[in-house]
Amino acid sequence: MNIVLFGPPGAGKGTQARLIVKKYNYFQLSTGDLLRNEVKKKTSLGNKIEQIIDYGEFANDEIVNLLLTKEIKNSKNRNKIIFDGYPRNISQAKKLQEILNEDNQKIDFVIFLNLSKEIIKKRIIGRIECDKCKIIFNEFFHNDEIIKHKCGKKYLKKRKDDNEKTIITRYDTYMKKTKPVLDFFSTHENFYEVDASLNIQVITSKIDQIIGV
């Protein structure tokens, strides 16, 4: 089955997606990761994406759909995809359904991780990711875990776009462009809302109950 994890920046979509991937052997399809990987390749498209991200904007539909379609239609990922942070607007939502329909797939669950703007700011400003094991920590909430992290401090990095100005821009962009997609999906028969301010393990448990795998 295919799952859409939906919510504002910093709601924990990536964390929950990775937990589901590990537990159920699913494929996490994160547009953010796809875009950042393209940036790392230093291609002309990657350079264009980097400029967009630095301004706190979202990549346009043409870029996102190009990177996404190949992964969706990969037979290894079929009917076990977690869409992390996609779709971001109505056009992408309709395009996603179109791509899935072409391959006889569908969206089985839409899970909305809801979180306030103030908590989002703390989560993103304090976010640190380990380049080696990909675990994400937060300076405000996980200081003890950061000190004890087995990979060592040299692997702990902050994202270039994790600053207050960019966060506000991203949140405002989300409210303007992405919230209509929430309204679009809220009519889905398997739409569920989860309080993303809860403990990570509690959120995971709620998602397990929803998808019933």
C-alpha positions in Angstrom: 0.0 0.0 0.0 1.0 3.6 -0.6 1.0 6.2 2.2 1.1 10.1 2.1 2.6 11.7 5.2 1.4 15.3 5.2 2.1 18.3 7.3 4.0 21.6 7.7 7.8 21.8 7.7 9.2 20.3 11.0 6.2 18.2 11.8 8.4 15.0 11.8 7.3 13.5 8.4 10.9 12.4 7.7 11.4 10.8 11.1 8.1 8.8 10.9 8.7 7.8 7.3 12.1 6.4 8.2 10.6 4.4 11.1 8.0 2.9 8.9 10.6 2.1 6.2 12.7 0.2 8.8 9.8 -1.6 10.4 7.9 -2.6 7.3 10.5 -2.5 4.5 8.8 0.4 2.7 10.4 2.9 0.3 10.6 6.5 1.5 10.0 8.9 -1.3 11.0 12.4 0.0 11.1 15.2 -2.6 13.4 17.0 -0.2 15.9 14.2 -0.4 15.5 13.8 -4.1 16.2 17.5 -4.6 19.2 17.6 -2.2 20.7 14.5 -3.9 20.4 16.4 -7.2 22.2 19.4 -5.7 25.0 17.1 -4.4 25.5 15.9 -8.0 26.4 19.5 -9.0 24.3 19.2 -12.2 22.8 22.3 -13.8 19.4 21.2 -12.5 21.0 20.8 -9.1 22.4 24.3 -9.1 19.0 25.7 -10.0 17.4 23.7 -7.2 20.0 25.0 -4.7 19.2 28.6 -5.4 15.4 27.9 -4.9 16.0 26.1 -1.6 18.3 28.9 -0.3 15.5 31.4 -0.8 13.1 29.2 1.2 10.9 28.5 -1.8 9.7 25.2 -3.2 11.0 23.7 -6.4 8.4 24.0 -9.2 6.2 21.1 -10.3 8.1 20.4 -13.5 11.3 19.7 -11.5 9.6 17.7 -8.8 7.5 15.6 -11.1 10.5 14.8 -13.3 12.5 13.4 -10.3 9.4 11.7 -8.8 7.9 9.8 -11.7 11.0 7.6 -12.2 10.9 6.5 -8.5 7.1 5.8 -8.5 7.2 3.6 -11.5 10.2 1.6 -10.3 8.9 -1.9 -9.8 10.9 -2.4 -6.6 8.9 0.4 -5.0 5.5 -0.6 -6.2 2.7 -0.3 -3.7 5.0 0.2 -0.8 5.9 3.9 -1.1 5.7 6.5 1.7 5.4 10.0 0.2 7.2 12.3 2.6 6.3 16.0 2.0 4.6 15.5 -1.3 2.3 16.6 -2.8 2.7 20.3 -1.9 0.0 21.8 -4.0 -3.2 20.8 -5.9 -1.4 20.4 -9.2 1.0 17.9 -7.6 -1.8 16.1 -5.9 -3.6 15.6 -9.2 -0.4 14.6 -10.9 0.4 12.1 -8.2 -3.0 10.4 -8.7 -2.4 10.4 -12.4 1.0 8.8 -12.2 -0.3 6.1 -9.8 -3.4 5.4 -11.9 -1.1 4.9 -14.9 0.7 2.1 -13.0 -2.5 0.6 -11.4 -1.5 2.0 -8.0 -3.4 4.3 -5.5 -3.0 6.2 -2.3 -4.2 3.9 0.5 -3.7 6.3 3.5 -3.2 10.0 4.0 -1.8 10.9 7.4 -1.7 14.6 8.4 0.9 15.4 11.1 -0.5 18.6 12.7 1.8 21.1 14.5 1.8 24.7 15.6 4.1 27.4 14.1 5.9 28.0 17.4 6.9 24.4 17.9 7.9 24.2 14.3 10.4 27.1 14.7 12.1 25.3 17.6 12.2 22.0 15.9 13.8 23.3 12.7 16.2 25.8 14.2 17.5 23.2 16.6 17.6 20.3 14.1 20.9 18.5 13.6 21.3 15.4 11.3 24.1 12.8 11.4 25.7 12.5 8.0 26.7 8.9 8.8 23.6 7.2 10.3 21.0 9.8 9.2 19.5 10.1 12.8 18.0 13.5 13.4 18.5 15.3 16.8 17.4 18.6 18.2 19.5 21.0 20.3 16.4 22.0 22.3 15.1 18.6 23.1 17.9 16.0 22.7 21.0 17.5 24.2 21.9 14.3 26.2 21.4 12.1 23.1 23.7 14.4 21.1 26.5 14.2 23.6 26.2 10.4 23.7 25.8 9.9 19.9 28.0 7.0 18.9 29.0 8.4 15.4 30.7 11.4 17.0 30.2 15.2 16.7 32.1 15.5 13.4 29.2 13.9 11.6 26.5 16.2 13.1 25.5 18.9 10.6 22.8 21.6 10.3 21.0 22.1 7.1 21.9 25.3 5.3 18.3 26.4 5.1 17.4 25.7 8.8 17.3 29.4 9.9 14.5 31.5 11.3 14.0 33.7 8.2 13.8 30.6 5.9 11.5 28.8 8.4 9.0 31.7 8.3 9.1 31.8 4.5 8.6 28.1 4.3 5.7 28.1 6.8 4.0 31.0 5.0 4.5 29.2 1.7 3.0 26.1 3.2 0.0 27.9 4.5 -0.6 29.6 1.1 0.1 26.8 -1.3 0.0 23.5 0.6 -3.0 23.9 3.0 -5.4 23.7 0.0 -4.0 20.2 -0.6 -5.0 19.3 3.0 -8.5 20.3 2.2 -8.3 18.3 -1.0 -7.1 15.1 0.8 -9.4 15.6 3.9 -12.3 14.1 1.8 -10.2 11.0 1.2 -11.9 8.0 3.0 -8.6 7.0 4.6 -7.6 10.5 5.8 -6.3 10.7 9.4 -5.0 13.6 11.6 -2.3 13.0 14.2 -1.0 15.4 16.8 2.7 15.9 15.8 3.6 17.5 19.2 3.4 14.2 20.9 6.4 11.9 21.7 7.9 10.3 18.6 7.1 6.7 19.9 3.4 7.7 20.6 3.1 9.2 17.1 4.6 6.0 15.6 2.1 3.9 17.6 -0.8 5.9 16.3 0.4 5.5 12.7 0.7 1.7 13.2 -2.9 1.6 14.4 -4.0 3.6 11.4 -2.3 1.6 8.7 -2.9 -1.7 10.5 0.1 -3.5 8.9 
